[in-house]
Amino acid sequence: MALRDDIEAAINSNSAENGSNTPDFLLAEFLTDCLAAFDKAVGSRERWYGRGAAANPEGAAQLPAPGSV
C-alpha cells in the first residue's frame, strides 16, 4: 500500500475528514503534496548552503511531485 493510501485509510478510520467535510482521498492527496513540497524546500535549502541535496534515509518514502497524483 502506498503512503497516500495509508494516509487516506488513517483519515477515514479516524473520521478526520468530518471537520472539513472533505473526502478523505482529497485530504490524503493534499498531505502528500505538502510532504513533497517540504522535501523540495529542504533540498533547495541544502543547495543554498552548499551542502548538496539532503540525503534520503534508507527506507524513506519516495513522494510524487505535487499535483502528479
C-alpha positions in Angstrom: 0.0 0.0 0.0 1.4 3.4 -0.9 1.8 6.3 1.6 -1.1 8.2 0.2 -3.3 5.1 0.6 -2.1 4.7 4.2 -2.9 8.3 5.0 -6.3 8.1 3.3 -7.1 5.0 5.4 -6.0 6.7 8.6 -8.1 9.7 7.8 -11.1 7.5 7.1 -10.7 5.2 10.1 -10.5 8.2 12.4 -13.3 10.2 10.7 -10.7 13.1 10.4 -12.5 14.3 7.3 -15.6 15.3 9.2 -14.3 18.7 10.4 -13.8 20.0 6.8 -16.4 17.8 5.1 -13.7 17.0 2.5 -13.3 13.5 1.1 -10.5 11.5 2.7 -8.8 10.9 -0.7 -8.5 14.7 -1.3 -7.1 15.3 2.2 -4.6 12.5 1.6 -3.5 14.0 -1.7 -3.1 17.4 -0.1 -1.0 16.0 2.7 1.3 14.0 0.4 1.7 17.1 -1.8 2.7 19.1 1.4 5.3 16.4 2.2 6.7 16.6 -1.4 6.8 20.4 -1.3 8.6 20.3 2.1 11.2 17.8 0.6 11.7 20.2 -2.3 12.2 23.1 0.1 14.7 21.1 2.2 16.7 20.2 -1.0 16.7 23.9 -2.0 17.9 24.9 1.4 20.7 22.4 1.4 21.8 23.6 -2.1 21.7 27.2 -0.9 24.1 26.4 1.9 26.3 24.4 -0.4 25.6 21.1 1.2 24.0 19.5 -1.8 20.6 17.8 -1.7 19.6 16.3 1.6 20.2 12.6 1.8 17.2 10.4 1.6 17.4 8.0 4.5 17.2 4.3 3.6 13.5 3.3 3.6 12.1 6.8 3.5 9.0 7.2 1.3 9.6 8.5 -2.2 6.9 11.1 -2.7 5.5 12.1 -6.1 5.8 15.7 -7.2 3.0 17.9 -6.1 0.0 17.6 -8.4 1.2 14.5 -10.1 -1.1 12.1 -8.1 
